[in-house]
Amino acid sequence: MTRRTSTAGRIGIAAAVTALLAFTLFPVYWMISSAFDPEADHRGSEVLPSGFTLDHFSHVLDDGEFGRYLANSALVGLGTVLLSGLLALFAAVAVARFRFRLRTQVLVMILVVQMVPLEALVIPLFLQMRDLELLNSLIGLTIVYLAFSLPFAVWTLRGFVAAVPREVEEAAYLDGCGWWGMFSRILLPLVAPGLVATSVFAFIVAWNEFVFAFVFMQDDSKYTAAVGLHRFFGQYSTDWGAVMAGSTLITLPVLIFFVLVQRRLAGGLAAGAIR
């Protein structure tokens, strides 16, 4: 009886997991299959595509200038990742290793910033970027994304830096390392998993964000991929083949980036949870 119950339980769990995976992955399947379906605009409720074509991708990349939008998103995303990683690492070392006035208040403010809704900051940031003459600029957009990525990155990396024993750093000093030598040879490799985790977060924020890119960018040539995809939605009709092809092109870089760093990301999240 126990074996039958155990077998039935396993079958039930397997069925539930299969249903959950099907429910989760079906939108992805629909997006990819519609991107290659020549009748995507008239597909209706058919599960299987009617054929195979690359015309939607050709239309998106050639006529829709989507390659330029992807390049803009890549520049903004990589800039956000590099700057947020560098600044957050040094800030995390400062709040974790040094004692200074208002240190606790700084950490609290980092948490408070993450609680503010992004929509509430659109107008203040727009006015600030206008005064700094950074509107319609990829540099200005990178700075905005950097501001939203830094709080999470600093808070996360602080835990990794604080978990490194001070004795390890002191041993490096005794062996003749200066501060920079200790930082590059000892501290940086130990906090690298956390740096990867924060880099993934910063890249996803910069790659998928729509509101600020739509409000701040006034020149079509400087649109990011998320804003460029919006151009295929018309007032009275929508080019669903182009929308699905563009969505597929937007999704691929995120998947590739995640596959490249997944091992370090999983290790970093697990280490952060234990610490």
N, C-alpha and C positions, 0 to 999 in steps of 0.2 A: 504493500500500500504506500509505503514511504517512497519507494523508487518510482511508482507511477505518479505520485504527487510531485516528486522532484522533476520528473521528465515533463509533466504537464506545465509545471512552473517555468521551466527553461523554454519550452515551446511558446508559452505566453509572452515571456520576456523578449524572445527573438522576434515574435510577430509584432510586438509593440515597438521595438527598435526599428524594424523594417518599415513599419508605417510612419514612424517619425522621420526616418531618413527620406522616404519617398515624399512626404509632405514638405520637408525642408529643401530637397534638391529639385523638386519639380519646377519651381520658378527659374532655376538656373538652366534646366533642360529646355524650358519653353523659350527662354531668351536666346540660347545658342541655336536651337533648331529653327526659330523664326528668323534669325540672322541669315541663315542659308536657304530659307524657303522662298522660292520665287513668287509665291502667292501669299506672302506674309500679311499684306493689307486686307486680304479676304479669307484669312484662315479660319476664322470662326472658332468653333470648339473642337476641331480635329486635333487629335493628339499627335499623329504622325505628320511630318511635313509632306508637301505634295511633290517635292523634288529637291534639287541642289543647285545653288547658284552663288557666285561671288559678286553679283552686280550690286548688292546692297553695300558691300565693303568698298567697292570701286566708287560708288556714288558718294559715300561718306568721306572717303579720303581725297577724292579728286574734286568733286563739285562742292562738297561741304567743307573743305579745307580742315578736316578733322585732324590731320597730321600735325598742323601748326598748333592746334589746341592741346594735343597730347604733349607736344614739346614744351609748351608753356607750363602745363601741369607738372611735367618732369622737372623743369628748372625750379619752380616754386617748391615742389616737394623735396627735392634734394637739398636746396638751400635751407629749408626749414629743418630737415633732419640734421645736417651738419652743424648749423648754428645752435640749435636747441641742445644737441648732444654736447657740444663744447661748453656752452655757457652753463648748462645744467650740471655738468660734472664738476666744474670749478665751484659753482654755488653750493652743490651738495657737500663738497669737501669743506667749504667754509663753515656751513651750519653744523656739520657733524664733528669737526675737529677743533674749531676755535670757539672761544667764549667771548662774547661781546654784548654790549648793551642792546636791548630790544630783540635779542635772538629769538626768544619765545614768540614775541609779537610777529616777527617776520614769518615764522612757521605757520602761525594762525592765519595770517593774511594770505599765505599761499593756498590754504584750504578754502578761505572765503572767496577768493577769486574764482575757484572752480565751481562755486555754487551760483554764480551770476548767470542768468540766461543770456545766450548769445544775442538773441533778438533785441534785448534791452541795450546792447552796446553798439548797435549798427549806426545810429545817428551820432552819438558822441565820437566814435571812431571816424566816421565820415568827415565830420567837421575838423577833427585833428589832422587827418590825412590831407584834407584840403589846405589847411594852414601850413602844413609842412611841404606842400606841393608834391605829394606822393600819390595823388589819385591817378588812376589809369596807368599805374606802374607796377610791374612785377616785383620790384624791390619793395614797394610799399605793401603789397599783398603778402609777401614773405614775412615782413615785419609783423603784420597782424597775426598770421598763423603762428609765428614764433611766440608771440605774447600768450596765445592760448595753449601752446604746447609746453611752455616752460614750467608752469606750476606742477603739473603731473610729473614731469621729468625730474624736477628738483626733489619733490617729495619721495619719489620712488628711489632715486639714486642715493638719497640721504640714508635710507635703510641699509643699502649695500655698503656704503662707505663706513657707517657706524659699526657694521658687523665685522669689519677687518680689525683684528687686534692691534692695539698700539705697539705691542712688543715686536710685531713684524716690521713695522716702520722703524722702530728704534734699532733693531738688528741691522737693517739696511744702512742706517746712519753709521753704526759702528764699523761696518764693512767698508766705509769710505764713500758711500753714495751721498750726493747732495740731495736737496729736496726734489729737484727735477728728475734726477736719476731714480730716486725712490718712487716718484709718482709714475714714471713711464715703465719701470721694470717690475714694480711690486703692486702698487695700488690699481693701476689701470687694468692689468690682466684679471685681477680679482673681481672687479666691478663690471667687466665686459658683458656678462649676461644681462645685467640690469640696463646697461647702455643699449643693448640690442632691443630689449623690450620697449624702452622709451622711444627708440628710433622708429620702431614699427608703429607705435601710437602716433608719433608726429607725422609720419608719412601718410597714414590713413586720414588724419585730420586735414592735411594740406591737399591730398588728392581728391577727396570726396566732397569738400566744402563747396557750397553753392551760393549762399546768401551774400557773403562779403564779396566774393568774386563777381557776382551779378551786379551789386550796387557800386562797387569801386571801379570796375572796368568799363570804360565808355567807348573804347576802340575795339572793333570786332577782331582785329589781328592779335589782341592781347587777351582774348578770352581763354579761360581754362577749359578742360575737357567737359567738366560738369555743366558749365554755362553754354558751351558749344553744342552739347547734346540738346539743350532746350530749343535751339533754332529749328529742329525738325518737328516740333509741335506747332501746328498751325491753329488759327482761330477757328476754322471750320473743318479742318481735316488734319490727320496726323500720318506721317510717313512711318508706319510701324516697322517696315523692313530696315530703314535707316536708323531708327531709334534702337532697335535690337542689335544691329551691327555696331553702332556706336557704344552701346552698353557693354557689349562683349569686349570691345577694344579697351574700354575703361577698366574692366574687371581684370584683364590679363596681367597688367603690370603689378597689381596688388597681389595676385596669386603667385606670380614669379618671385616677387620680393619676399613673400611669406615662406615659400618653399626654400629659398636660399638661407633664411635665418631661423627656420622653425626649430632646429635643434637647440641653438643658443637661446631662443625665445622660451621654449619649454623649460630649459634648465634655469633660466633667469627667473621665471615666474615661480617655479617650485622652490628655488633658493630663497626668493623674497618672502614666500609664505612661511618657510621654516624659520627664517631669521626674525 
